[in-house]
Amino acid sequence: MSKITKSTTLQDAIKSGANAARVLASFNMGCVACSGRMMETVEWGAMTHGVDPEELVARLNGKEEEKGS
């Protein structure tokens, strides 16, 4: 698995197989169903949804427990 960064597209993060869809859903981010996922970065998506980009990247990379766990 490649490391997910703030500049990774949401599509690439979802395709990484790193439970990204579940992590995004835990932040109430419906990125899996959004057509913007193809071009929007993890950072942009996080900011759009009021989520700290650093926290989201850490969770997508499995560095912290999921929100609410």
MODELLER restraints for C-alpha pairs under 7 A, 6 or more apart:
rsr = mdl.restraints
at = mdl.atoms
rsr.add(forms.Gaussian(group=physical.xy_distance, feature=features.Distance(at['CA:1:A'], at['CA:16:A']), mean=6.35, stdev=0.5))
rsr.add(forms.Gaussian(group=physical.xy_distance, feature=features.Distance(at['CA:3:A'], at['CA:61:A']), mean=6.52, stdev=0.5))
rsr.add(forms.Gaussian(group=physical.xy_distance, feature=features.Distance(at['CA:4:A'], at['CA:13:A']), mean=6.38, stdev=0.5))
rsr.add(forms.Gaussian(group=physical.xy_distance, feature=features.Distance(at['CA:4:A'], at['CA:57:A']), mean=6.49, stdev=0.5))
rsr.add(forms.Gaussian(group=physical.xy_distance, feature=features.Distance(at['CA:4:A'], at['CA:60:A']), mean=6.83, stdev=0.5))
rsr.add(forms.Gaussian(group=physical.xy_distance, feature=features.Distance(at['CA:4:A'], at['CA:61:A']), mean=6.18, stdev=0.5))
rsr.add(forms.Gaussian(group=physical.xy_distance, feature=features.Distance(at['CA:5:A'], at['CA:57:A']), mean=6.06, stdev=0.5))
rsr.add(forms.Gaussian(group=physical.xy_distance, feature=features.Distance(at['CA:6:A'], at['CA:41:A']), mean=6.50, stdev=0.5))
rsr.add(forms.Gaussian(group=physical.xy_distance, feature=features.Distance(at['CA:6:A'], at['CA:42:A']), mean=5.08, stdev=0.5))
rsr.add(forms.Gaussian(group=physical.xy_distance, feature=features.Distance(at['CA:6:A'], at['CA:43:A']), mean=4.68, stdev=0.5))
rsr.add(forms.Gaussian(group=physical.xy_distance, feature=features.Distance(at['CA:6:A'], at['CA:53:A']), mean=6.77, stdev=0.5))
rsr.add(forms.Gaussian(group=physical.xy_distance, feature=features.Distance(at['CA:6:A'], at['CA:57:A']), mean=6.43, stdev=0.5))
rsr.add(forms.Gaussian(group=physical.xy_distance, feature=features.Distance(at['CA:7:A'], at['CA:41:A']), mean=5.28, stdev=0.5))
rsr.add(forms.Gaussian(group=physical.xy_distance, feature=features.Distance(at['CA:7:A'], at['CA:42:A']), mean=6.23, stdev=0.5))
rsr.add(forms.Gaussian(group=physical.xy_distance, feature=features.Distance(at['CA:7:A'], at['CA:43:A']), mean=6.49, stdev=0.5))
rsr.add(forms.Gaussian(group=physical.xy_distance, feature=features.Distance(at['CA:8:A'], at['CA:41:A']), mean=5.38, stdev=0.5))
rsr.add(forms.Gaussian(group=physical.xy_distance, feature=features.Distance(at['CA:8:A'], at['CA:42:A']), mean=5.85, stdev=0.5))
rsr.add(forms.Gaussian(group=physical.xy_distance, feature=features.Distance(at['CA:9:A'], at['CA:37:A']), mean=6.74, stdev=0.5))
rsr.add(forms.Gaussian(group=physical.xy_distance, feature=features.Distance(at['CA:9:A'], at['CA:38:A']), mean=6.59, stdev=0.5))
rsr.add(forms.Gaussian(group=physical.xy_distance, feature=features.Distance(at['CA:9:A'], at['CA:39:A']), mean=5.96, stdev=0.5))
rsr.add(forms.Gaussian(group=physical.xy_distance, feature=features.Distance(at['CA:9:A'], at['CA:40:A']), mean=5.47, stdev=0.5))
rsr.add(forms.Gaussian(group=physical.xy_distance, feature=features.Distance(at['CA:9:A'], at['CA:41:A']), mean=4.07, stdev=0.5))
rsr.add(forms.Gaussian(group=physical.xy_distance, feature=features.Distance(at['CA:9:A'], at['CA:42:A']), mean=5.82, stdev=0.5))
rsr.add(forms.Gaussian(group=physical.xy_distance, feature=features.Distance(at['CA:10:A'], at['CA:37:A']), mean=4.83, stdev=0.5))
rsr.add(forms.Gaussian(group=physical.xy_distance, feature=features.Distance(at['CA:10:A'], at['CA:38:A']), mean=6.57, stdev=0.5))
rsr.add(forms.Gaussian(group=physical.xy_distance, feature=features.Distance(at['CA:10:A'], at['CA:40:A']), mean=6.07, stdev=0.5))
rsr.add(forms.Gaussian(group=physical.xy_distance, feature=features.Distance(at['CA:10:A'], at['CA:41:A']), mean=5.46, stdev=0.5))
rsr.add(forms.Gaussian(group=physical.xy_distance, feature=features.Distance(at['CA:10:A'], at['CA:42:A']), mean=5.35, stdev=0.5))
rsr.add(forms.Gaussian(group=physical.xy_distance, feature=features.Distance(at['CA:11:A'], at['CA:37:A']), mean=5.05, stdev=0.5))
rsr.add(forms.Gaussian(group=physical.xy_distance, feature=features.Distance(at['CA:11:A'], at['CA:38:A']), mean=5.08, stdev=0.5))
rsr.add(forms.Gaussian(group=physical.xy_distance, feature=features.Distance(at['CA:13:A'], at['CA:20:A']), mean=6.23, stdev=0.5))
rsr.add(forms.Gaussian(group=physical.xy_distance, feature=features.Distance(at['CA:14:A'], at['CA:20:A']), mean=5.12, stdev=0.5))
rsr.add(forms.Gaussian(group=physical.xy_distance, feature=features.Distance(at['CA:14:A'], at['CA:21:A']), mean=5.74, stdev=0.5))
rsr.add(forms.Gaussian(group=physical.xy_distance, feature=features.Distance(at['CA:18:A'], at['CA:60:A']), mean=6.89, stdev=0.5))
rsr.add(forms.Gaussian(group=physical.xy_distance, feature=features.Distance(at['CA:20:A'], at['CA:60:A']), mean=5.71, stdev=0.5))
rsr.add(forms.Gaussian(group=physical.xy_distance, feature=features.Distance(at['CA:21:A'], at['CA:32:A']), mean=6.47, stdev=0.5))
rsr.add(forms.Gaussian(group=physical.xy_distance, feature=features.Distance(at['CA:23:A'], at['CA:59:A']), mean=6.92, stdev=0.5))
rsr.add(forms.Gaussian(group=physical.xy_distance, feature=features.Distance(at['CA:23:A'], at['CA:60:A']), mean=6.41, stdev=0.5))
rsr.add(forms.Gaussian(group=physical.xy_distance, feature=features.Distance(at['CA:23:A'], at['CA:66:A']), mean=6.71, stdev=0.5))
rsr.add(forms.Gaussian(group=physical.xy_distance, feature=features.Distance(at['CA:26:A'], at['CA:67:A']), mean=6.26, stdev=0.5))
rsr.add(forms.Gaussian(group=physical.xy_distance, feature=features.Distance(at['CA:29:A'], at['CA:49:A']), mean=6.89, stdev=0.5))
rsr.add(forms.Gaussian(group=physical.xy_distance, feature=features.Distance(at['CA:31:A'], at['CA:37:A']), mean=5.93, stdev=0.5))
rsr.add(forms.Gaussian(group=physical.xy_distance, feature=features.Distance(at['CA:43:A'], at['CA:53:A']), mean=5.13, stdev=0.5))
rsr.add(forms.Gaussian(group=physical.xy_distance, feature=features.Distance(at['CA:46:A'], at['CA:52:A']), mean=6.26, stdev=0.5))
rsr.add(forms.Gaussian(group=physical.xy_distance, feature=features.Distance(at['CA:46:A'], at['CA:53:A']), mean=5.33, stdev=0.5))
rsr.add(forms.Gaussian(group=physical.xy_distance, feature=features.Distance(at['CA:47:A'], at['CA:53:A']), mean=6.71, stdev=0.5))
rsr.add(forms.Gaussian(group=physical.xy_distance, feature=features.Distance(at['CA:58:A'], at['CA:64:A']), mean=6.34, stdev=0.5))
rsr.add(forms.Gaussian(group=physical.xy_distance, feature=features.Distance(at['CA:59:A'], at['CA:65:A']), mean=6.87, stdev=0.5))
rsr.add(forms.Gaussian(group=physical.xy_distance, feature=features.Distance(at['CA:59:A'], at['CA:66:A']), mean=6.48, stdev=0.5))
